[in-house]
Amino acid sequence: KMPPMSLLGQVTKVGFMEKTATVTVSRFIFHPKTGKRLERSKKYLTHDADNALRMKDTVLIRNCPPISARKRFTLEKVVKSPEREREALHA
């Protein structure tokens, strides 16, 4: 059993799978020798029950019991949605 954890990431792939979006979570590490900052990222398949996510949305995802073979996270909330904001301006 995994400890409860939530991650902040960006939606990088959406619309190809039913009720699923790919969320990329980035973190920064410091190189042990050079001390330079390096970006490390990991992709998570996330359960999106309402198919509400859009590309480049910033989202909070939370771990949950397995939904499918690779899906272990579910959408908690949409923090920022540039595409939806743009649509609201043009409406």
PDB file with one MODEL, atoms N, CA, C and O in Angstrom:
MODEL        1
ATOM      1  N   LYS A   1       0.840  -1.191   0.000  1.00  0.00           N
ATOM      2  CA  LYS A   1       0.000   0.000   0.000  1.00  0.00           C
ATOM      3  C   LYS A   1       0.879   1.247   0.000  1.00  0.00           C
ATOM      4  O   LYS A   1       1.827   1.357   0.778  1.00  0.00           O
ATOM      5  N   MET A   2       0.543   2.188  -0.895  1.00  0.00           N
ATOM      6  CA  MET A   2       1.332   3.423  -1.003  1.00  0.00           C
ATOM      7  C   MET A   2       0.879   4.436   0.032  1.00  0.00           C
ATOM      8  O   MET A   2      -0.307   4.505   0.354  1.00  0.00           O
ATOM      9  N   PRO A   3       1.813   5.228   0.559  1.00  0.00           N
ATOM     10  CA  PRO A   3       1.396   6.311   1.449  1.00  0.00           C
ATOM     11  C   PRO A   3       0.647   7.378   0.653  1.00  0.00           C
ATOM     12  O   PRO A   3       0.906   7.542  -0.539  1.00  0.00           O
ATOM     13  N   PRO A   4      -0.279   8.109   1.289  1.00  0.00           N
ATOM     14  CA  PRO A   4      -1.015   9.122   0.534  1.00  0.00           C
ATOM     15  C   PRO A   4      -0.074  10.220   0.052  1.00  0.00           C
ATOM     16  O   PRO A   4       0.699  10.773   0.836  1.00  0.00           O
ATOM     17  N   MET A   5      -0.141  10.531  -1.229  1.00  0.00           N
ATOM     18  CA  MET A   5       0.692  11.614  -1.747  1.00  0.00           C
ATOM     19  C   MET A   5      -0.018  12.311  -2.891  1.00  0.00           C
ATOM     20  O   MET A   5      -0.745  11.687  -3.664  1.00  0.00           O
ATOM     21  N   SER A   6       0.200  13.602  -2.986  1.00  0.00           N
ATOM     22  CA  SER A   6      -0.369  14.354  -4.098  1.00  0.00           C
ATOM     23  C   SER A   6       0.755  15.078  -4.812  1.00  0.00           C
ATOM     24  O   SER A   6       1.702  15.555  -4.188  1.00  0.00           O
ATOM     25  N   LEU A   7       0.637  15.153  -6.134  1.00  0.00           N
ATOM     26  CA  LEU A   7       1.672  15.742  -6.968  1.00  0.00           C
ATOM     27  C   LEU A   7       1.074  16.832  -7.844  1.00  0.00           C
ATOM     28  O   LEU A   7      -0.080  16.751  -8.264  1.00  0.00           O
ATOM     29  N   LEU A   8       1.883  17.854  -8.111  1.00  0.00           N
ATOM     30  CA  LEU A   8       1.456  18.950  -8.976  1.00  0.00           C
ATOM     31  C   LEU A   8       2.143  18.759 -10.320  1.00  0.00           C
ATOM     32  O   LEU A   8       3.367  18.647 -10.382  1.00  0.00           O
ATOM     33  N   GLY A   9       1.362  18.720 -11.396  1.00  0.00           N
ATOM     34  CA  GLY A   9       1.950  18.487 -12.713  1.00  0.00           C
ATOM     35  C   GLY A   9       1.174  19.153 -13.818  1.00  0.00           C
ATOM     36  O   GLY A   9       0.180  19.840 -13.584  1.00  0.00           O
ATOM     37  N   GLN A  10       1.654  18.934 -15.044  1.00  0.00           N
ATOM     38  CA  GLN A  10       1.030  19.540 -16.214  1.00  0.00           C
ATOM     39  C   GLN A  10       0.523  18.450 -17.145  1.00  0.00           C
ATOM     40  O   GLN A  10       1.204  17.449 -17.369  1.00  0.00           O
ATOM     41  N   VAL A  11      -0.692  18.651 -17.692  1.00  0.00           N
ATOM     42  CA  VAL A  11      -1.285  17.685 -18.607  1.00  0.00           C
ATOM     43  C   VAL A  11      -0.538  17.768 -19.940  1.00  0.00           C
ATOM     44  O   VAL A  11      -0.488  18.831 -20.559  1.00  0.00           O
ATOM     45  N   THR A  12       0.045  16.640 -20.385  1.00  0.00           N
ATOM     46  CA  THR A  12       0.814  16.638 -21.621  1.00  0.00           C
ATOM     47  C   THR A  12       0.141  15.840 -22.735  1.00  0.00           C
ATOM     48  O   THR A  12       0.490  16.006 -23.904  1.00  0.00           O
ATOM     49  N   LYS A  13      -0.807  14.985 -22.399  1.00  0.00           N
ATOM     50  CA  LYS A  13      -1.504  14.209 -23.426  1.00  0.00           C
ATOM     51  C   LYS A  13      -2.927  13.955 -22.943  1.00  0.00           C
ATOM     52  O   LYS A  13      -3.147  13.456 -21.839  1.00  0.00           O
ATOM     53  N   VAL A  14      -3.886  14.309 -23.791  1.00  0.00           N
ATOM     54  CA  VAL A  14      -5.284  14.140 -23.399  1.00  0.00           C
ATOM     55  C   VAL A  14      -6.123  13.896 -24.655  1.00  0.00           C
ATOM     56  O   VAL A  14      -5.809  14.417 -25.725  1.00  0.00           O
ATOM     57  N   GLY A  15      -7.196  13.098 -24.522  1.00  0.00           N
ATOM     58  CA  GLY A  15      -8.100  12.877 -25.648  1.00  0.00           C
ATOM     59  C   GLY A  15      -7.830  11.611 -26.437  1.00  0.00           C
ATOM     60  O   GLY A  15      -8.618  11.264 -27.317  1.00  0.00           O
ATOM     61  N   PHE A  16      -6.747  10.913 -26.156  1.00  0.00           N
ATOM     62  CA  PHE A  16      -6.432   9.690 -26.886  1.00  0.00           C
ATOM     63  C   PHE A  16      -7.005   8.459 -26.200  1.00  0.00           C
ATOM     64  O   PHE A  16      -7.285   7.444 -26.839  1.00  0.00           O
ATOM     65  N   MET A  17      -7.177   8.570 -24.868  1.00  0.00           N
ATOM     66  CA  MET A  17      -7.712   7.458 -24.097  1.00  0.00           C
ATOM     67  C   MET A  17      -8.970   7.922 -23.364  1.00  0.00           C
ATOM     68  O   MET A  17      -9.070   9.077 -22.951  1.00  0.00           O
ATOM     69  N   GLU A  18      -9.906   7.024 -23.214  1.00  0.00           N
ATOM     70  CA  GLU A  18     -11.163   7.357 -22.537  1.00  0.00           C
ATOM     71  C   GLU A  18     -10.921   7.522 -21.041  1.00  0.00           C
ATOM     72  O   GLU A  18     -10.364   6.628 -20.404  1.00  0.00           O
ATOM     73  N   LYS A  19     -11.334   8.658 -20.471  1.00  0.00           N
ATOM     74  CA  LYS A  19     -11.245   8.941 -19.031  1.00  0.00           C
ATOM     75  C   LYS A  19      -9.811   8.881 -18.493  1.00  0.00           C
ATOM     76  O   LYS A  19      -9.595   8.574 -17.321  1.00  0.00           O
ATOM     77  N   THR A  20      -8.844   9.175 -19.352  1.00  0.00           N
ATOM     78  CA  THR A  20      -7.440   9.132 -18.954  1.00  0.00           C
ATOM     79  C   THR A  20      -6.680  10.305 -19.548  1.00  0.00           C
ATOM     80  O   THR A  20      -6.897  10.685 -20.699  1.00  0.00           O
ATOM     81  N   ALA A  21      -5.786  10.872 -18.748  1.00  0.00           N
ATOM     82  CA  ALA A  21      -4.890  11.918 -19.230  1.00  0.00           C
ATOM     83  C   ALA A  21      -3.489  11.616 -18.723  1.00  0.00           C
ATOM     84  O   ALA A  21      -3.324  11.014 -17.662  1.00  0.00           O
ATOM     85  N   THR A  22      -2.481  12.033 -19.482  1.00  0.00           N
ATOM     86  CA  THR A  22      -1.101  11.866 -19.049  1.00  0.00           C
ATOM     87  C   THR A  22      -0.639  13.161 -18.402  1.00  0.00           C
ATOM     88  O   THR A  22      -0.718  14.233 -19.002  1.00  0.00           O
ATOM     89  N   VAL A  23      -0.157  13.049 -17.171  1.00  0.00           N
ATOM     90  CA  VAL A  23       0.313  14.220 -16.422  1.00  0.00           C
ATOM     91  C   VAL A  23       1.813  14.073 -16.191  1.00  0.00           C
ATOM     92  O   VAL A  23       2.280  13.051 -15.687  1.00  0.00           O
ATOM     93  N   THR A  24       2.565  15.116 -16.568  1.00  0.00           N
ATOM     94  CA  THR A  24       4.014  15.120 -16.357  1.00  0.00           C
ATOM     95  C   THR A  24       4.338  15.918 -15.110  1.00  0.00           C
ATOM     96  O   THR A  24       3.988  17.092 -14.995  1.00  0.00           O
ATOM     97  N   VAL A  25       5.017  15.257 -14.171  1.00  0.00           N
ATOM     98  CA  VAL A  25       5.404  15.905 -12.915  1.00  0.00           C
ATOM     99  C   VAL A  25       6.903  16.140 -12.957  1.00  0.00           C
ATOM    100  O   VAL A  25       7.679  15.200 -13.130  1.00  0.00           O
ATOM    101  N   SER A  26       7.314  17.405 -12.798  1.00  0.00           N
ATOM    102  CA  SER A  26       8.737  17.753 -12.857  1.00  0.00           C
ATOM    103  C   SER A  26       9.252  18.105 -11.469  1.00  0.00           C
ATOM    104  O   SER A  26       8.521  18.630 -10.629  1.00  0.00           O
ATOM    105  N   ARG A  27      10.516  17.806 -11.249  1.00  0.00           N
ATOM    106  CA  ARG A  27      11.168  18.201 -10.010  1.00  0.00           C
ATOM    107  C   ARG A  27      12.601  18.581 -10.353  1.00  0.00           C
ATOM    108  O   ARG A  27      13.132  18.162 -11.381  1.00  0.00           O
ATOM    109  N   PHE A  28      13.217  19.366  -9.497  1.00  0.00           N
ATOM    110  CA  PHE A  28      14.588  19.787  -9.728  1.00  0.00           C
ATOM    111  C   PHE A  28      15.509  19.122  -8.728  1.00  0.00           C
ATOM    112  O   PHE A  28      15.204  19.036  -7.538  1.00  0.00           O
ATOM    113  N   ILE A  29      16.651  18.649  -9.233  1.00  0.00           N
ATOM    114  CA  ILE A  29      17.677  18.086  -8.360  1.00  0.00           C
ATOM    115  C   ILE A  29      18.965  18.867  -8.614  1.00  0.00           C
ATOM    116  O   ILE A  29      19.117  19.503  -9.657  1.00  0.00           O
ATOM    117  N   PHE A  30      19.877  18.817  -7.669  1.00  0.00           N
ATOM    118  CA  PHE A  30      21.177  19.449  -7.855  1.00  0.00           C
ATOM    119  C   PHE A  30      22.213  18.377  -8.121  1.00  0.00           C
ATOM    120  O   PHE A  30      22.294  17.387  -7.395  1.00  0.00           O
ATOM    121  N   HIS A  31      23.011  18.576  -9.168  1.00  0.00           N
ATOM    122  CA  HIS A  31      24.035  17.613  -9.526  1.00  0.00           C
ATOM    123  C   HIS A  31      25.072  17.536  -8.398  1.00  0.00           C
ATOM    124  O   HIS A  31      25.553  18.571  -7.935  1.00  0.00           O
ATOM    125  N   PRO A  32      25.422  16.323  -7.952  1.00  0.00           N
ATOM    126  CA  PRO A  32      26.317  16.194  -6.804  1.00  0.00           C
ATOM    127  C   PRO A  32      27.704  16.841  -7.000  1.00  0.00           C
ATOM    128  O   PRO A  32      28.262  17.407  -6.061  1.00  0.00           O
ATOM    129  N   LYS A  33      28.257  16.752  -8.229  1.00  0.00           N
ATOM    130  CA  LYS A  33      29.599  17.309  -8.464  1.00  0.00           C
ATOM    131  C   LYS A  33      29.570  18.778  -8.881  1.00  0.00           C
ATOM    132  O   LYS A  33      30.282  19.607  -8.315  1.00  0.00           O
ATOM    133  N   THR A  34      28.742  19.089  -9.872  1.00  0.00           N
ATOM    134  CA  THR A  34      28.766  20.449 -10.427  1.00  0.00           C
ATOM    135  C   THR A  34      27.870  21.423  -9.673  1.00  0.00           C
ATOM    136  O   THR A  34      28.069  22.637  -9.739  1.00  0.00           O
ATOM    137  N   GLY A  35      26.881  20.887  -8.954  1.00  0.00           N
ATOM    138  CA  GLY A  35      25.964  21.755  -8.218  1.00  0.00           C
ATOM    139  C   GLY A  35      24.925  22.430  -9.098  1.00  0.00           C
ATOM    140  O   GLY A  35      24.150  23.265  -8.632  1.00  0.00           O
ATOM    141  N   LYS A  36      24.914  22.057 -10.391  1.00  0.00           N
ATOM    142  CA  LYS A  36      23.939  22.655 -11.304  1.00  0.00           C
ATOM    143  C   LYS A  36      22.559  22.054 -11.067  1.00  0.00           C
ATOM    144  O   LYS A  36      22.428  20.919 -10.609  1.00  0.00           O
ATOM    145  N   ARG A  37      21.533  22.838 -11.390  1.00  0.00           N
ATOM    146  CA  ARG A  37      20.154  22.402 -11.213  1.00  0.00           C
ATOM    147  C   ARG A  37      19.708  21.617 -12.447  1.00  0.00           C
ATOM    148  O   ARG A  37      19.843  22.099 -13.572  1.00  0.00           O
ATOM    149  N   LEU A  38      19.181  20.420 -12.243  1.00  0.00           N
ATOM    150  CA  LEU A  38      18.719  19.575 -13.345  1.00  0.00           C
ATOM    151  C   LEU A  38      17.239  19.286 -13.170  1.00  0.00           C
ATOM    152  O   LEU A  38      16.768  19.083 -12.051  1.00  0.00           O
ATOM    153  N   GLU A  39      16.505  19.267 -14.278  1.00  0.00           N
ATOM    154  CA  GLU A  39      15.075  18.962 -14.212  1.00  0.00           C
ATOM    155  C   GLU A  39      14.862  17.476 -14.470  1.00  0.00           C
ATOM    156  O   GLU A  39      15.330  16.936 -15.473  1.00  0.00           O
ATOM    157  N   ARG A  40      14.166  16.835 -13.575  1.00  0.00           N
ATOM    158  CA  ARG A  40      13.795  15.436 -13.742  1.00  0.00           C
ATOM    159  C   ARG A  40      12.276  15.383 -13.839  1.00  0.00           C
ATOM    160  O   ARG A  40      11.583  16.026 -13.050  1.00  0.00           O
ATOM    161  N   SER A  41      11.754  14.624 -14.798  1.00  0.00           N
ATOM    162  CA  SER A  41      10.298  14.553 -14.926  1.00  0.00           C
ATOM    163  C   SER A  41       9.848  13.104 -15.064  1.00  0.00           C
ATOM    164  O   SER A  41      10.593  12.236 -15.517  1.00  0.00           O
ATOM    165  N   LYS A  42       8.597  12.875 -14.654  1.00  0.00           N
ATOM    166  CA  LYS A  42       8.009  11.541 -14.703  1.00  0.00           C
ATOM    167  C   LYS A  42       6.563  11.682 -15.148  1.00  0.00           C
ATOM    168  O   LYS A  42       5.865  12.612 -14.744  1.00  0.00           O
ATOM    169  N   LYS A  43       6.120  10.746 -15.989  1.00  0.00           N
ATOM    170  CA  LYS A  43       4.747  10.805 -16.493  1.00  0.00           C
ATOM    171  C   LYS A  43       3.865   9.833 -15.717  1.00  0.00           C
ATOM    172  O   LYS A  43       4.260   8.704 -15.424  1.00  0.00           O
ATOM    173  N   TYR A  44       2.670  10.295 -15.394  1.00  0.00           N
ATOM    174  CA  TYR A  44       1.696   9.455 -14.693  1.00  0.00           C
ATOM    175  C   TYR A  44       0.400   9.427 -15.491  1.00  0.00           C
ATOM    176  O   TYR A  44      -0.076  10.464 -15.952  1.00  0.00           O
ATOM    177  N   LEU A  45      -0.174   8.224 -15.651  1.00  0.00           N
ATOM    178  CA  LEU A  45      -1.504   8.121 -16.238  1.00  0.00           C
ATOM    179  C   LEU A  45      -2.494   8.438 -15.133  1.00  0.00           C
ATOM    180  O   LEU A  45      -2.439   7.849 -14.054  1.00  0.00           O
ATOM    181  N   THR A  46      -3.394   9.365 -15.401  1.00  0.00           N
ATOM    182  CA  THR A  46      -4.299   9.874 -14.377  1.00  0.00           C
ATOM    183  C   THR A  46      -5.749   9.643 -14.781  1.00  0.00           C
ATOM    184  O   THR A  46      -6.125   9.849 -15.935  1.00  0.00           O
ATOM    185  N   HIS A  47      -6.548   9.216 -13.826  1.00  0.00           N
ATOM    186  CA  HIS A  47      -7.966   8.987 -14.073  1.00  0.00           C
ATOM    187  C   HIS A  47      -8.719  10.309 -14.068  1.00  0.00           C
ATOM    188  O   HIS A  47      -8.701  11.043 -13.080  1.00  0.00           O
ATOM    189  N   ASP A  48      -9.382  10.605 -15.182  1.00  0.00           N
ATOM    190  CA  ASP A  48     -10.162  11.836 -15.345  1.00  0.00           C
ATOM    191  C   ASP A  48     -11.588  11.414 -15.696  1.00  0.00           C
ATOM    192  O   ASP A  48     -11.927  11.285 -16.872  1.00  0.00           O
ATOM    193  N   ALA A  49     -12.418  11.201 -14.683  1.00  0.00           N
ATOM    194  CA  ALA A  49     -13.748  10.607 -14.846  1.00  0.00           C
ATOM    195  C   ALA A  49     -14.646  11.381 -15.812  1.00  0.00           C
ATOM    196  O   ALA A  49     -15.428  10.776 -16.545  1.00  0.00           O
ATOM    197  N   ASP A  50     -14.542  12.716 -15.821  1.00  0.00           N
ATOM    198  CA  ASP A  50     -15.446  13.532 -16.654  1.00  0.00           C
ATOM    199  C   ASP A  50     -14.837  13.954 -17.987  1.00  0.00           C
ATOM    200  O   ASP A  50     -15.456  14.719 -18.727  1.00  0.00           O
ATOM    201  N   ASN A  51     -13.642  13.472 -18.309  1.00  0.00           N
ATOM    202  CA  ASN A  51     -12.914  13.924 -19.504  1.00  0.00           C
ATOM    203  C   ASN A  51     -12.838  15.443 -19.547  1.00  0.00           C
ATOM    204  O   ASN A  51     -13.037  16.048 -20.600  1.00  0.00           O
ATOM    205  N   ALA A  52     -12.549  16.063 -18.398  1.00  0.00           N
ATOM    206  CA  ALA A  52     -12.586  17.522 -18.269  1.00  0.00           C
ATOM    207  C   ALA A  52     -11.245  18.181 -18.536  1.00  0.00           C
ATOM    208  O   ALA A  52     -11.186  19.394 -18.739  1.00  0.00           O
ATOM    209  N   LEU A  53     -10.173  17.412 -18.541  1.00  0.00           N
ATOM    210  CA  LEU A  53      -8.839  18.010 -18.657  1.00  0.00           C
ATOM    211  C   LEU A  53      -8.522  18.439 -20.084  1.00  0.00           C
ATOM    212  O   LEU A  53      -8.964  17.823 -21.054  1.00  0.00           O
ATOM    213  N   ARG A  54      -7.739  19.520 -20.183  1.00  0.00           N
ATOM    214  CA  ARG A  54      -7.265  20.022 -21.475  1.00  0.00           C
ATOM    215  C   ARG A  54      -5.739  20.042 -21.448  1.00  0.00           C
ATOM    216  O   ARG A  54      -5.119  19.903 -20.394  1.00  0.00           O
ATOM    217  N   MET A  55      -5.153  20.216 -22.620  1.00  0.00           N
ATOM    218  CA  MET A  55      -3.695  20.309 -22.723  1.00  0.00           C
ATOM    219  C   MET A  55      -3.172  21.490 -21.913  1.00  0.00           C
ATOM    220  O   MET A  55      -3.819  22.534 -21.835  1.00  0.00           O
ATOM    221  N   LYS A  56      -2.013  21.322 -21.320  1.00  0.00           N
ATOM    222  CA  LYS A  56      -1.307  22.360 -20.553  1.00  0.00           C
ATOM    223  C   LYS A  56      -2.031  22.801 -19.276  1.00  0.00           C
ATOM    224  O   LYS A  56      -1.668  23.823 -18.694  1.00  0.00           O
ATOM    225  N   ASP A  57      -3.038  22.058 -18.833  1.00  0.00           N
ATOM    226  CA  ASP A  57      -3.666  22.346 -17.542  1.00  0.00           C
ATOM    227  C   ASP A  57      -2.670  22.006 -16.436  1.00  0.00           C
ATOM    228  O   ASP A  57      -1.953  21.009 -16.523  1.00  0.00           O
ATOM    229  N   THR A  58      -2.630  22.833 -15.407  1.00  0.00           N
ATOM    230  CA  THR A  58      -1.839  22.508 -14.218  1.00  0.00           C
ATOM    231  C   THR A  58      -2.792  21.843 -13.237  1.00  0.00           C
ATOM    232  O   THR A  58      -3.810  22.425 -12.863  1.00  0.00           O
ATOM    233  N   VAL A  59      -2.464  20.619 -12.820  1.00  0.00           N
ATOM    234  CA  VAL A  59      -3.393  19.842 -12.003  1.00  0.00           C
ATOM    235  C   VAL A  59      -2.725  19.257 -10.765  1.00  0.00           C
ATOM    236  O   VAL A  59      -1.508  19.082 -10.712  1.00  0.00           O
ATOM    237  N   LEU A  60      -3.556  18.962  -9.775  1.00  0.00           N
ATOM    238  CA  LEU A  60      -3.129  18.279  -8.563  1.00  0.00           C
ATOM    239  C   LEU A  60      -3.665  16.863  -8.670  1.00  0.00           C
ATOM    240  O   LEU A  60      -4.874  16.662  -8.782  1.00  0.00           O
ATOM    241  N   ILE A  61      -2.765  15.869  -8.635  1.00  0.00           N
ATOM    242  CA  ILE A  61      -3.196  14.473  -8.724  1.00  0.00           C
ATOM    243  C   ILE A  61      -2.864  13.756  -7.426  1.00  0.00           C
ATOM    244  O   ILE A  61      -1.901  14.101  -6.740  1.00  0.00           O
ATOM    245  N   ARG A  62      -3.668  12.759  -7.099  1.00  0.00           N
ATOM    246  CA  ARG A  62      -3.506  12.024  -5.844  1.00  0.00           C
ATOM    247  C   ARG A  62      -3.474  10.531  -6.144  1.00  0.00           C
ATOM    248  O   ARG A  62      -4.201  10.050  -7.014  1.00  0.00           O
ATOM    249  N   ASN A  63      -2.622   9.795  -5.413  1.00  0.00           N
ATOM    250  CA  ASN A  63      -2.561   8.352  -5.641  1.00  0.00           C
ATOM    251  C   ASN A  63      -3.819   7.674  -5.110  1.00  0.00           C
ATOM    252  O   ASN A  63      -4.461   8.162  -4.180  1.00  0.00           O
ATOM    253  N   CYS A  64      -4.158   6.542  -5.718  1.00  0.00           N
ATOM    254  CA  CYS A  64      -5.378   5.814  -5.360  1.00  0.00           C
ATOM    255  C   CYS A  64      -5.149   4.334  -5.668  1.00  0.00           C
ATOM    256  O   CYS A  64      -4.129   3.979  -6.258  1.00  0.00           O
ATOM    257  N   PRO A  65      -6.076   3.477  -5.280  1.00  0.00           N
ATOM    258  CA  PRO A  65      -5.937   2.057  -5.642  1.00  0.00           C
ATOM    259  C   PRO A  65      -5.913   1.913  -7.170  1.00  0.00           C
ATOM    260  O   PRO A  65      -6.506   2.732  -7.871  1.00  0.00           O
ATOM    261  N   PRO A  66      -5.238   0.888  -7.690  1.00  0.00           N
ATOM    262  CA  PRO A  66      -5.102   0.746  -9.144  1.00  0.00           C
ATOM    263  C   PRO A  66      -6.441   0.749  -9.875  1.00  0.00           C
ATOM    264  O   PRO A  66      -7.370   0.032  -9.502  1.00  0.00           O
ATOM    265  N   ILE A  67      -6.524   1.571 -10.927  1.00  0.00           N
ATOM    266  CA  ILE A  67      -7.731   1.658 -11.747  1.00  0.00           C
ATOM    267  C   ILE A  67      -7.548   0.769 -12.974  1.00  0.00           C
ATOM    268  O   ILE A  67      -8.497   0.137 -13.438  1.00  0.00           O
ATOM    269  N   SER A  68      -6.314   0.725 -13.498  1.00  0.00           N
ATOM    270  CA  SER A  68      -5.978  -0.176 -14.600  1.00  0.00           C
ATOM    271  C   SER A  68      -4.520  -0.589 -14.420  1.00  0.00           C
ATOM    272  O   SER A  68      -3.919  -0.327 -13.378  1.00  0.00           O
ATOM    273  N   ALA A  69      -3.957  -1.229 -15.432  1.00  0.00           N
ATOM    274  CA  ALA A  69      -2.590  -1.743 -15.326  1.00  0.00           C
ATOM    275  C   ALA A  69      -1.575  -0.652 -14.998  1.00  0.00           C
ATOM    276  O   ALA A  69      -0.651  -0.880 -14.218  1.00  0.00           O
ATOM    277  N   ARG A  70      -1.742   0.545 -15.593  1.00  0.00           N
ATOM    278  CA  ARG A  70      -0.771   1.625 -15.378  1.00  0.00           C
ATOM    279  C   ARG A  70      -1.340   2.837 -14.654  1.00  0.00           C
ATOM    280  O   ARG A  70      -0.599   3.751 -14.290  1.00  0.00           O
ATOM    281  N   LYS A  71      -2.650   2.848 -14.444  1.00  0.00           N
ATOM    282  CA  LYS A  71      -3.283   4.016 -13.798  1.00  0.00           C
ATOM    283  C   LYS A  71      -3.333   3.850 -12.288  1.00  0.00           C
ATOM    284  O   LYS A  71      -4.019   2.969 -11.770  1.00  0.00           O
ATOM    285  N   ARG A  72      -2.586   4.718 -11.580  1.00  0.00           N
ATOM    286  CA  ARG A  72      -2.533   4.665 -10.120  1.00  0.00           C
ATOM    287  C   ARG A  72      -2.849   6.017  -9.486  1.00  0.00           C
ATOM    288  O   ARG A  72      -2.759   6.175  -8.269  1.00  0.00           O
ATOM    289  N   PHE A  73      -3.219   6.992 -10.318  1.00  0.00           N
ATOM    290  CA  PHE A  73      -3.500   8.337  -9.814  1.00  0.00           C
ATOM    291  C   PHE A  73      -4.851   8.824 -10.299  1.00  0.00           C
ATOM    292  O   PHE A  73      -5.317   8.431 -11.368  1.00  0.00           O
ATOM    293  N   THR A  74      -5.473   9.677  -9.511  1.00  0.00           N
ATOM    294  CA  THR A  74      -6.750  10.262  -9.898  1.00  0.00           C
ATOM    295  C   THR A  74      -6.667  11.780  -9.771  1.00  0.00           C
ATOM    296  O   THR A  74      -5.885  12.310  -8.982  1.00  0.00           O
ATOM    297  N   LEU A  75      -7.481  12.462 -10.554  1.00  0.00           N
ATOM    298  CA  LEU A  75      -7.461  13.922 -10.567  1.00  0.00           C
ATOM    299  C   LEU A  75      -8.078  14.468  -9.286  1.00  0.00           C
ATOM    300  O   LEU A  75      -9.204  14.114  -8.936  1.00  0.00           O
ATOM    301  N   GLU A  76      -7.344  15.328  -8.588  1.00  0.00           N
ATOM    302  CA  GLU A  76      -7.871  15.952  -7.376  1.00  0.00           C
ATOM    303  C   GLU A  76      -8.516  17.298  -7.710  1.00  0.00           C
ATOM    304  O   GLU A  76      -9.681  17.531  -7.388  1.00  0.00           O
ATOM    305  N   LYS A  77      -7.736  18.198  -8.372  1.00  0.00           N
ATOM    306  CA  LYS A  77      -8.329  19.454  -8.823  1.00  0.00           C
ATOM    307  C   LYS A  77      -7.480  20.105  -9.906  1.00  0.00           C
ATOM    308  O   LYS A  77      -6.277  19.864 -10.008  1.00  0.00           O
ATOM    309  N   VAL A  78      -8.136  20.936 -10.711  1.00  0.00           N
ATOM    310  CA  VAL A  78      -7.456  21.691 -11.759  1.00  0.00           C
ATOM    311  C   VAL A  78      -7.030  23.017 -11.145  1.00  0.00           C
ATOM    312  O   VAL A  78      -7.874  23.814 -10.734  1.00  0.00           O
ATOM    313  N   VAL A  79      -5.722  23.256 -11.081  1.00  0.00           N
ATOM    314  CA  VAL A  79      -5.200  24.473 -10.465  1.00  0.00           C
ATOM    315  C   VAL A  79      -5.298  25.636 -11.450  1.00  0.00           C
ATOM    316  O   VAL A  79      -5.718  26.735 -11.085  1.00  0.00           O
ATOM    317  N   LYS A  80      -4.904  25.383 -12.715  1.00  0.00           N
ATOM    318  CA  LYS A  80      -4.903  26.436 -13.725  1.00  0.00           C
ATOM    319  C   LYS A  80      -5.164  25.816 -15.089  1.00  0.00           C
ATOM    320  O   LYS A  80      -4.600  24.774 -15.422  1.00  0.00           O
ATOM    321  N   SER A  81      -6.030  26.465 -15.885  1.00  0.00           N
ATOM    322  CA  SER A  81      -6.347  25.953 -17.208  1.00  0.00           C
ATOM    323  C   SER A  81      -6.284  27.076 -18.245  1.00  0.00           C
ATOM    324  O   SER A  81      -7.265  27.797 -18.424  1.00  0.00           O
ATOM    325  N   PRO A  82      -5.140  27.238 -18.935  1.00  0.00           N
ATOM    326  CA  PRO A  82      -5.002  28.326 -19.907  1.00  0.00           C
ATOM    327  C   PRO A  82      -5.995  28.240 -21.062  1.00  0.00           C
ATOM    328  O   PRO A  82      -6.483  29.267 -21.533  1.00  0.00           O
ATOM    329  N   GLU A  83      -6.299  27.025 -21.523  1.00  0.00           N
ATOM    330  CA  GLU A  83      -7.218  26.859 -22.659  1.00  0.00           C
ATOM    331  C   GLU A  83      -8.639  27.293 -22.277  1.00  0.00           C
ATOM    332  O   GLU A  83      -9.328  27.945 -23.061  1.00  0.00           O
ATOM    333  N   ARG A  84      -9.064  26.927 -21.074  1.00  0.00           N
ATOM    334  CA  ARG A  84     -10.401  27.295 -20.608  1.00  0.00           C
ATOM    335  C   ARG A  84     -10.512  28.804 -20.365  1.00  0.00           C
ATOM    336  O   ARG A  84     -11.551  29.411 -20.626  1.00  0.00           O
ATOM    337  N   GLU A  85      -9.413  29.405 -19.855  1.00  0.00           N
ATOM    338  CA  GLU A  85      -9.387  30.858 -19.646  1.00  0.00           C
ATOM    339  C   GLU A  85      -9.502  31.601 -20.968  1.00  0.00           C
ATOM    340  O   GLU A  85     -10.194  32.615 -21.060  1.00  0.00           O
ATOM    341  N   ARG A  86      -8.818  31.092 -21.998  1.00  0.00           N
ATOM    342  CA  ARG A  86      -8.871  31.717 -23.322  1.00  0.00           C
ATOM    343  C   ARG A  86     -10.281  31.621 -23.910  1.00  0.00           C
ATOM    344  O   ARG A  86     -10.777  32.568 -24.520  1.00  0.00           O
ATOM    345  N   GLU A  87     -10.918  30.460 -23.716  1.00  0.00           N
ATOM    346  CA  GLU A  87     -12.298  30.279 -24.204  1.00  0.00           C
ATOM    347  C   GLU A  87     -13.254  31.243 -23.504  1.00  0.00           C
ATOM    348  O   GLU A  87     -14.165  31.785 -24.130  1.00  0.00           O
ATOM    349  N   ALA A  88     -13.040  31.454 -22.199  1.00  0.00           N
ATOM    350  CA  ALA A  88     -13.888  32.367 -21.434  1.00  0.00           C
ATOM    351  C   ALA A  88     -13.756  33.806 -21.934  1.00  0.00           C
ATOM    352  O   ALA A  88     -14.727  34.564 -21.940  1.00  0.00           O
ATOM    353  N   LEU A  89     -12.546  34.170 -22.351  1.00  0.00           N
ATOM    354  CA  LEU A  89     -12.326  35.526 -22.867  1.00  0.00           C
ATOM    355  C   LEU A  89     -13.016  35.741 -24.212  1.00  0.00           C
ATOM    356  O   LEU A  89     -13.533  36.826 -24.476  1.00  0.00           O
ATOM    357  N   HIS A  90     -13.028  34.719 -25.058  1.00  0.00           N
ATOM    358  CA  HIS A  90     -13.619  34.838 -26.393  1.00  0.00           C
ATOM    359  C   HIS A  90     -15.122  34.663 -26.404  1.00  0.00           C
ATOM    360  O   HIS A  90     -15.776  35.019 -27.384  1.00  0.00           O
ATOM    361  N   ALA A  91     -15.682  34.125 -25.338  1.00  0.00           N
ATOM    362  CA  ALA A  91     -17.134  33.869 -25.281  1.00  0.00           C
ATOM    363  C   ALA A  91     -17.926  35.165 -25.168  1.00  0.00           C
ATOM    364  O   ALA A  91     -19.155  35.134 -25.109  1.00  0.00           O
TER     365      ALA A  91
ENDMDL
END
